[in-house]
Amino acid sequence: MSQTANPERGEAALVVAGQVRVLRPTFAALVAAEDELGPLFALVERASEGRLRLAEIAALFWHCCEGRESISRNVMGEAVMAMGLAAASGPLRELLKQILQGRS
């Protein structure tokens, strides 16, 4: 598992259970997130209005997390809480940017 996020690919990193995890918004990850959370445009809209729920942030992060098979959704949620919503906004912003703009 890579431990370095590449912002040029829309990746972000965060610490989950003491390990740096890369959030990689692949097509498969975003389709899975959309299946659970609803349309991605609506997700982006809720985020821009400050209406994104903690569970939605944790779910998006979990779906995009490289090597997520080794962590539970609850562990991801706890990591988001440990970092706080202000710090979680950085990785969230990177993922939402990738959803909207794609790769250059």
DRENTORKOL-3810 file (N, C-alpha, C; in nm, 4 decimals):
REM DRENTORKOL-3810
@n.u->0.0842; n.v->-0.1181; n.w->0.0000; ca.u->0.0000; ca.v->0.0000; ca.w->0.0000; c.u->0.0883; c.v->0.1240; c.w->0.0000
@n.u->0.0604; n.v->0.2146; n.w->-0.0899; ca.u->0.1327; ca.v->0.3411; ca.w->-0.0975; c.u->0.0952; c.v->0.4283; c.w->0.0216
@n.u->0.1921; n.v->0.5015; n.w->0.0759; ca.u->0.1633; ca.v->0.5891; ca.w->0.1882; c.u->0.1809; c.v->0.7352; c.w->0.1501
@n.u->0.1977; n.v->0.7627; n.w->0.0243; ca.u->0.2133; ca.v->0.9000; ca.w->-0.0209; c.u->0.0995; c.v->0.9343; c.w->-0.1152
@n.u->0.0232; n.v->1.0360; n.w->-0.0786; ca.u->-0.0869; ca.v->1.0806; ca.w->-0.1637; c.u->-0.0324; c.v->1.1676; c.w->-0.2749
@n.u->-0.0901; n.v->1.1516; n.w->-0.3919; ca.u->-0.0518; ca.v->1.2317; ca.w->-0.5077; c.u->-0.1661; c.v->1.3276; c.w->-0.5391
@n.u->-0.1542; n.v->1.4550; n.w->-0.4993; ca.u->-0.2622; ca.v->1.5504; ca.w->-0.5225; c.u->-0.2947; c.v->1.5699; c.w->-0.6707
@n.u->-0.1980; n.v->1.5423; n.w->-0.7580; ca.u->-0.2231; ca.v->1.5542; ca.w->-0.9020; c.u->-0.3234; c.v->1.4492; c.w->-0.9493
@n.u->-0.3373; n.v->1.3415; n.w->-0.8733; ca.u->-0.4339; ca.v->1.2360; ca.w->-0.9055; c.u->-0.5602; c.v->1.2499; c.w->-0.8221
@n.u->-0.5719; n.v->1.3598; n.w->-0.7481; ca.u->-0.6891; ca.v->1.3803; ca.w->-0.6638; c.u->-0.6843; c.v->1.3033; c.w->-0.5337
@n.u->-0.5660; n.v->1.2554; n.w->-0.4967; ca.u->-0.5513; ca.v->1.1772; ca.w->-0.3749; c.u->-0.5294; c.v->1.2674; c.w->-0.2541
@n.u->-0.5639; n.v->1.2141; n.w->-0.1394; ca.u->-0.5400; ca.v->1.2817; ca.w->-0.0121; c.u->-0.4932; c.v->1.1751; c.w->0.0865
@n.u->-0.4414; n.v->1.2188; n.w->0.1983; ca.u->-0.3948; ca.v->1.1240; ca.w->0.3006; c.u->-0.4538; c.v->1.1626; c.w->0.4353
@n.u->-0.4740; n.v->1.0626; n.w->0.5182; ca.u->-0.5136; ca.v->1.0869; ca.w->0.6556; c.u->-0.4654; c.v->0.9711; c.w->0.7404
@n.u->-0.4583; n.v->0.9944; n.w->0.8701; ca.u->-0.4119; ca.v->0.8916; ca.w->0.9629; c.u->-0.5337; c.v->0.8159; c.w->1.0157
@n.u->-0.5294; n.v->0.6844; n.w->0.9981; ca.u->-0.6359; ca.v->0.5963; ca.w->1.0461; c.u->-0.5694; c.v->0.4882; c.w->1.1304
@n.u->-0.6079; n.v->0.4809; n.w->1.2561; ca.u->-0.5535; ca.v->0.3806; ca.w->1.3485; c.u->-0.3999; c.v->0.3831; c.w->1.3491
@n.u->-0.3438; n.v->0.5029; n.w->1.3484; ca.u->-0.1994; ca.v->0.5189; ca.w->1.3573; c.u->-0.1234; c.v->0.4999; c.w->1.2279
@n.u->-0.1928; n.v->0.4742; n.w->1.1178; ca.u->-0.1261; ca.v->0.4550; ca.w->0.9892; c.u->-0.1741; c.v->0.5596; c.w->0.8901
@n.u->-0.0817; n.v->0.6071; n.w->0.8082; ca.u->-0.1197; ca.v->0.6983; ca.w->0.7012; c.u->-0.1897; c.v->0.6166; c.w->0.5929
@n.u->-0.3073; n.v->0.6601; n.w->0.5562; ca.u->-0.3860; ca.v->0.5942; ca.w->0.4520; c.u->-0.4076; c.v->0.6920; c.w->0.3372
@n.u->-0.3982; n.v->0.6408; n.w->0.2165; ca.u->-0.4208; ca.v->0.7216; ca.w->0.0973; c.u->-0.5663; c.v->0.7081; c.w->0.0561
@n.u->-0.6290; n.v->0.8214; n.w->0.0334; ca.u->-0.7639; ca.v->0.8238; ca.w->-0.0216; c.u->-0.7500; c.v->0.8440; c.w->-0.1709
@n.u->-0.7900; n.v->0.7425; n.w->-0.2462; ca.u->-0.7743; ca.v->0.7434; ca.w->-0.3919; c.u->-0.9137; c.v->0.7339; c.w->-0.4551
@n.u->-0.9619; n.v->0.8426; n.w->-0.5146; ca.u->-1.0968; ca.v->0.8425; ca.w->-0.5712; c.u->-1.1031; c.v->0.7772; c.w->-0.7090
@n.u->-1.0904; n.v->0.6458; n.w->-0.7114; ca.u->-1.0993; ca.v->0.5722; ca.w->-0.8380; c.u->-1.2447; c.v->0.5665; c.w->-0.8834
@n.u->-1.2642; n.v->0.5293; n.w->-1.0087; ca.u->-1.3990; ca.v->0.5135; ca.w->-1.0614; c.u->-1.4784; c.v->0.4143; c.w->-0.9767
@n.u->-1.4185; n.v->0.2994; n.w->-0.9478; ca.u->-1.4880; ca.v->0.1964; ca.w->-0.8691; c.u->-1.5235; c.v->0.2472; c.w->-0.7297
@n.u->-1.4318; n.v->0.3188; n.w->-0.6659; ca.u->-1.4577; ca.v->0.3714; ca.w->-0.5317; c.u->-1.5712; c.v->0.4734; c.w->-0.5337
@n.u->-1.5720; n.v->0.5598; n.w->-0.6344; ca.u->-1.6763; ca.v->0.6621; ca.w->-0.6418; c.u->-1.8119; c.v->0.6025; c.w->-0.6778
@n.u->-1.8124; n.v->0.4990; n.w->-0.7606; ca.u->-1.9390; ca.v->0.4308; ca.w->-0.7922; c.u->-1.9953; c.v->0.3654; c.w->-0.6659
@n.u->-1.9095; n.v->0.3014; n.w->-0.5877; ca.u->-1.9534; ca.v->0.2385; ca.w->-0.4629; c.u->-2.0052; c.v->0.3432; c.w->-0.3645
@n.u->-1.9353; n.v->0.4556; n.w->-0.3560; ca.u->-1.9803; ca.v->0.5641; ca.w->-0.2675; c.u->-2.1150; c.v->0.6179; c.w->-0.3143
@n.u->-2.1290; n.v->0.6341; n.w->-0.4445; ca.u->-2.2546; ca.v->0.6856; ca.w->-0.4995; c.u->-2.3697; c.v->0.5881; c.w->-0.4747
@n.u->-2.3434; n.v->0.4582; n.w->-0.4864; ca.u->-2.4458; ca.v->0.3575; ca.w->-0.4581; c.u->-2.4976; c.v->0.3703; c.w->-0.3152
@n.u->-2.4080; n.v->0.4044; n.w->-0.2241; ca.u->-2.4470; ca.v->0.4163; ca.w->-0.0836; c.u->-2.5029; c.v->0.5542; c.w->-0.0490
@n.u->-2.4386; n.v->0.6588; n.w->-0.0995; ca.u->-2.4684; ca.v->0.7951; ca.w->-0.0548; c.u->-2.5603; c.v->0.8737; c.w->-0.1473
@n.u->-2.5893; n.v->0.8178; n.w->-0.2634; ca.u->-2.6702; ca.v->0.8903; ca.w->-0.3595; c.u->-2.5812; c.v->0.9625; c.w->-0.4597
@n.u->-2.6420; n.v->1.0369; n.w->-0.5508; ca.u->-2.5663; ca.v->1.1032; ca.w->-0.6569; c.u->-2.4528; c.v->1.1910; c.w->-0.6026
@n.u->-2.3393; n.v->1.1826; n.w->-0.6701; ca.u->-2.2230; ca.v->1.2582; ca.w->-0.6255; c.u->-2.2445; c.v->1.4089; c.w->-0.6357
@n.u->-2.3188; n.v->1.4542; n.w->-0.7375; ca.u->-2.3462; ca.v->1.5978; ca.w->-0.7469; c.u->-2.4247; c.v->1.6462; c.w->-0.6255
@n.u->-2.5189; n.v->1.5662; n.w->-0.5796; ca.u->-2.5951; ca.v->1.6022; ca.w->-0.4598; c.u->-2.5046; c.v->1.6039; c.w->-0.3365
@n.u->-2.4099; n.v->1.5107; n.w->-0.3305; ca.u->-2.3139; ca.v->1.5070; ca.w->-0.2205; c.u->-2.2299; c.v->1.6342; c.w->-0.2194
@n.u->-2.1819; n.v->1.6736; n.w->-0.3360; ca.u->-2.1024; ca.v->1.7964; ca.w->-0.3475; c.u->-2.1869; c.v->1.9177; c.w->-0.3086
@n.u->-2.3112; n.v->1.9185; n.w->-0.3519; ca.u->-2.4004; ca.v->2.0299; ca.w->-0.3195; c.u->-2.4223; c.v->2.0397; c.w->-0.1688
@n.u->-2.4488; n.v->1.9256; n.w->-0.1045; ca.u->-2.4656; ca.v->1.9261; ca.w->0.0420; c.u->-2.3396; c.v->1.9756; c.w->0.1107
@n.u->-2.2246; n.v->1.9335; n.w->0.0604; ca.u->-2.0981; ca.v->1.9780; ca.w->0.1199; c.u->-2.0824; c.v->2.1290; c.w->0.1056
@n.u->-2.1169; n.v->2.1831; n.w->-0.0110; ca.u->-2.1016; ca.v->2.3280; ca.w->-0.0330; c.u->-2.1964; c.v->2.4087; c.w->0.0543
@n.u->-2.3062; n.v->2.3470; n.w->0.0951; ca.u->-2.4036; ca.v->2.4134; ca.w->0.1810; c.u->-2.3791; c.v->2.3849; c.w->0.3292
@n.u->-2.2736; n.v->2.3103; n.w->0.3592; ca.u->-2.2445; ca.v->2.2758; ca.w->0.4979; c.u->-2.3407; c.v->2.1738; c.w->0.5559
@n.u->-2.4020; n.v->2.0933; n.w->0.4708; ca.u->-2.5010; ca.v->1.9953; ca.w->0.5166; c.u->-2.4523; c.v->1.8518; c.w->0.5049
@n.u->-2.3242; n.v->1.8319; n.w->0.4833; ca.u->-2.2709; ca.v->1.6968; ca.w->0.4734; c.u->-2.2605; c.v->1.6382; c.w->0.6135
@n.u->-2.3134; n.v->1.5201; n.w->0.6314; ca.u->-2.3139; ca.v->1.4562; ca.w->0.7628; c.u->-2.1818; c.v->1.3840; c.w->0.7885
@n.u->-2.1508; n.v->1.3674; n.w->0.9137; ca.u->-2.0300; ca.v->1.2968; ca.w->0.9550; c.u->-2.0260; c.v->1.1564; c.w->0.8949
@n.u->-2.1374; n.v->1.0871; n.w->0.8968; ca.u->-2.1430; ca.v->0.9517; ca.w->0.8406; c.u->-2.1127; c.v->0.9526; c.w->0.6914
@n.u->-2.1541; n.v->1.0567; n.w->0.6203; ca.u->-2.1268; ca.v->1.0662; ca.w->0.4771; c.u->-1.9785; c.v->1.0897; c.w->0.4508
@n.u->-1.9174; n.v->1.1733; n.w->0.5316; ca.u->-1.7733; ca.v->1.1981; ca.w->0.5168; c.u->-1.6968; c.v->1.0684; c.w->0.5405
@n.u->-1.7281; n.v->0.9996; n.w->0.6504; ca.u->-1.6596; ca.v->0.8747; ca.w->0.6827; c.u->-1.6819; c.v->0.7700; c.w->0.5731
@n.u->-1.8031; n.v->0.7629; n.w->0.5189; ca.u->-1.8331; ca.v->0.6658; ca.w->0.4132; c.u->-1.7540; c.v->0.6969; c.w->0.2866
@n.u->-1.7505; n.v->0.8234; n.w->0.2468; ca.u->-1.6737; ca.v->0.8613; ca.w->0.1280; c.u->-1.5259; c.v->0.8292; c.w->0.1480
@n.u->-1.4723; n.v->0.8636; n.w->0.2633; ca.u->-1.3324; ca.v->0.8333; ca.w->0.2925; c.u->-1.3085; c.v->0.6826; c.w->0.2872
@n.u->-1.3970; n.v->0.6040; n.w->0.3473; ca.u->-1.3779; ca.v->0.4596; ca.w->0.3516; c.u->-1.3800; c.v->0.3995; c.w->0.2116
@n.u->-1.4738; n.v->0.4417; n.w->0.1295; ca.u->-1.4813; ca.v->0.3880; ca.w->-0.0066; c.u->-1.3566; c.v->0.4228; c.w->-0.0874
@n.u->-1.2977; n.v->0.5381; n.w->-0.0613; ca.u->-1.1806; ca.v->0.5822; ca.w->-0.1373; c.u->-1.0483; c.v->0.5403; c.w->-0.0737
@n.u->-1.0531; n.v->0.4772; n.w->0.0417; ca.u->-0.9314; ca.v->0.4421; ca.w->0.1152; c.u->-0.8620; c.v->0.3219; c.w->0.0523
@n.u->-0.7370; n.v->0.3412; n.w->0.0175; ca.u->-0.6562; ca.v->0.2310; ca.w->-0.0346; c.u->-0.6351; c.v->0.1301; c.w->0.0771
@n.u->-0.6621; n.v->0.0037; n.w->0.0491; ca.u->-0.6457; ca.v->-0.1014; ca.w->0.1491; c.u->-0.7552; c.v->-0.1025; c.w->0.2547
@n.u->-0.8742; n.v->-0.0563; n.w->0.2190; ca.u->-0.9819; ca.v->-0.0446; ca.w->0.3178; c.u->-1.0268; c.v->-0.1789; c.w->0.3743
@n.u->-0.9911; n.v->-0.2880; n.w->0.3067; ca.u->-1.0302; ca.v->-0.4198; ca.w->0.3561; c.u->-0.9751; c.v->-0.4462; c.w->0.4960
@n.u->-0.8672; n.v->-0.3782; n.w->0.5312; ca.u->-0.8033; ca.v->-0.4036; ca.w->0.6600; c.u->-0.8541; c.v->-0.3130; c.w->0.7719
@n.u->-0.9499; n.v->-0.2249; n.w->0.7410; ca.u->-1.0068; ca.v->-0.1387; ca.w->0.8457; c.u->-1.1593; c.v->-0.1417; c.w->0.8349
@n.u->-1.2235; n.v->-0.1194; n.w->0.9464; ca.u->-1.3698; ca.v->-0.1178; ca.w->0.9464; c.u->-1.4198; c.v->0.0244; c.w->0.9232
@n.u->-1.5460; n.v->0.0336; n.w->0.8896; ca.u->-1.6079; ca.v->0.1644; ca.w->0.8720; c.u->-1.6045; c.v->0.2416; c.w->1.0034
@n.u->-1.6243; n.v->0.1699; n.w->1.1139; ca.u->-1.6224; ca.v->0.2342; ca.w->1.2443; c.u->-1.4854; c.v->0.2945; c.w->1.2736
@n.u->-1.3807; n.v->0.2235; n.w->1.2387; ca.u->-1.2446; ca.v->0.2749; ca.w->1.2593; c.u->-1.2238; c.v->0.4022; c.w->1.1769
@n.u->-1.2741; n.v->0.4037; n.w->1.0536; ca.u->-1.2631; ca.v->0.5238; ca.w->0.9711; c.u->-1.3395; c.v->0.6392; c.w->1.0358
@n.u->-1.4601; n.v->0.6119; n.w->1.0844; ca.u->-1.5377; ca.v->0.7153; ca.w->1.1519; c.u->-1.4659; c.v->0.7700; c.w->1.2737
@n.u->-1.4044; n.v->0.6822; n.w->1.3504; ca.u->-1.3286; ca.v->0.7257; ca.w->1.4679; c.u->-1.2090; c.v->0.8120; c.w->1.4277
@n.u->-1.1464; n.v->0.7775; n.w->1.3158; ca.u->-1.0337; ca.v->0.8581; ca.w->1.2673; c.u->-1.0793; c.v->0.9982; c.w->1.2286
@n.u->-1.1948; n.v->1.0078; n.w->1.1646; ca.u->-1.2486; ca.v->1.1396; ca.w->1.1285; c.u->-1.2779; c.v->1.2195; c.w->1.2548
@n.u->-1.3362; n.v->1.1558; n.w->1.3546; ca.u->-1.3639; ca.v->1.2256; ca.w->1.4803; c.u->-1.2360; c.v->1.2678; c.w->1.5504
@n.u->-1.1349; n.v->1.1820; n.w->1.5474; ca.u->-1.0080; ca.v->1.2145; ca.w->1.6134; c.u->-0.9415; c.v->1.3347; c.w->1.5487
@n.u->-0.9507; n.v->1.3458; n.w->1.4165; ca.u->-0.8871; ca.v->1.4587; ca.w->1.3483; c.u->-0.9719; c.v->1.5843; c.w->1.3568
@n.u->-1.1010; n.v->1.5680; n.w->1.3783; ca.u->-1.1920; ca.v->1.6813; ca.w->1.3849; c.u->-1.2381; c.v->1.7221; c.w->1.2459
@n.u->-1.3532; n.v->1.7819; n.w->1.2403; ca.u->-1.4116; ca.v->1.8190; ca.w->1.1116; c.u->-1.3296; c.v->1.9235; c.w->1.0372
@n.u->-1.2659; n.v->2.0137; n.w->1.1100; ca.u->-1.1838; ca.v->2.1155; ca.w->1.0430; c.u->-1.0681; c.v->2.0503; c.w->0.9676
@n.u->-0.9996; n.v->1.9572; n.w->1.0317; ca.u->-0.8879; ca.v->1.8888; ca.w->0.9655; c.u->-0.9381; c.v->1.7950; c.w->0.8559
@n.u->-1.0550; n.v->1.7336; n.w->0.8755; ca.u->-1.1108; ca.v->1.6430; ca.w->0.7746; c.u->-1.1530; c.v->1.7181; c.w->0.6488
@n.u->-1.1726; n.v->1.8479; n.w->0.6607; ca.u->-1.2161; ca.v->1.9250; ca.w->0.5440; c.u->-1.1091; c.v->1.9291; c.w->0.4350
@n.u->-0.9813; n.v->1.9168; n.w->0.4707; ca.u->-0.8742; ca.v->1.9157; ca.w->0.3702; c.u->-0.8838; c.v->1.7954; c.w->0.2769
@n.u->-0.8811; n.v->1.6733; n.w->0.3310; ca.u->-0.8972; ca.v->1.5561; ca.w->0.2442; c.u->-1.0327; c.v->1.5554; c.w->0.1736
@n.u->-1.1363; n.v->1.5996; n.w->0.2411; ca.u->-1.2687; ca.v->1.6045; ca.w->0.1792; c.u->-1.2678; c.v->1.6980; c.w->0.0588
@n.u->-1.2064; n.v->1.8124; n.w->0.0742; ca.u->-1.1973; ca.v->1.9096; ca.w->-0.0357; c.u->-1.1247; c.v->1.8492; c.w->-0.1564
@n.u->-1.0176; n.v->1.7737; n.w->-0.1314; ca.u->-0.9438; ca.v->1.7098; ca.w->-0.2416; c.u->-1.0305; c.v->1.6089; c.w->-0.3155
@n.u->-1.1045; n.v->1.5283; n.w->-0.2412; ca.u->-1.1909; ca.v->1.4290; ca.w->-0.3059; c.u->-1.3027; c.v->1.4964; c.w->-0.3850
@n.u->-1.3638; n.v->1.5991; n.w->-0.3261; ca.u->-1.4715; ca.v->1.6694; ca.w->-0.3959; c.u->-1.4195; c.v->1.7410; c.w->-0.5203
@n.u->-1.2999; n.v->1.7939; n.w->-0.5112; ca.u->-1.2380; ca.v->1.8578; ca.w->-0.6282; c.u->-1.2198; c.v->1.7562; c.w->-0.7398
@n.u->-1.1733; n.v->1.6370; n.w->-0.7045; ca.u->-1.1551; ca.v->1.5313; ca.w->-0.8036; c.u->-1.2877; c.v->1.4911; c.w->-0.8665
@n.u->-1.3926; n.v->1.4817; n.w->-0.7841; ca.u->-1.5249; ca.v->1.4471; ca.w->-0.8347; c.u->-1.5711; c.v->1.5500; c.w->-0.9361
@n.u->-1.5511; n.v->1.6762; n.w->-0.9066; ca.u->-1.6004; ca.v->1.7832; ca.w->-0.9939; c.u->-1.5125; c.v->1.8093; c.w->-1.1159
@n.u->-1.3819; n.v->1.8078; n.w->-1.0960; ca.u->-1.2909; ca.v->1.8514; ca.w->-1.2020; c.u->-1.2218; c.v->1.7382; c.w->-1.2763
@n.u->-1.2105; n.v->1.6237; n.w->-1.2132; ca.u->-1.1345; ca.v->1.5159; ca.w->-1.2753; c.u->-0.9857; c.v->1.5486; c.w->-1.2774
@n.u->-0.9121; n.v->1.4678; n.w->-1.3467; ca.u->-0.7673; ca.v->1.4898; ca.w->-1.3563; c.u->-0.7371; c.v->1.5802; c.w->-1.4737
@n.u->-0.6368; n.v->1.6626; n.w->-1.4557; ca.u->-0.5938; ca.v->1.7528; ca.w->-1.5634; c.u->-0.5106; c.v->1.6805; c.w->-1.6653
END
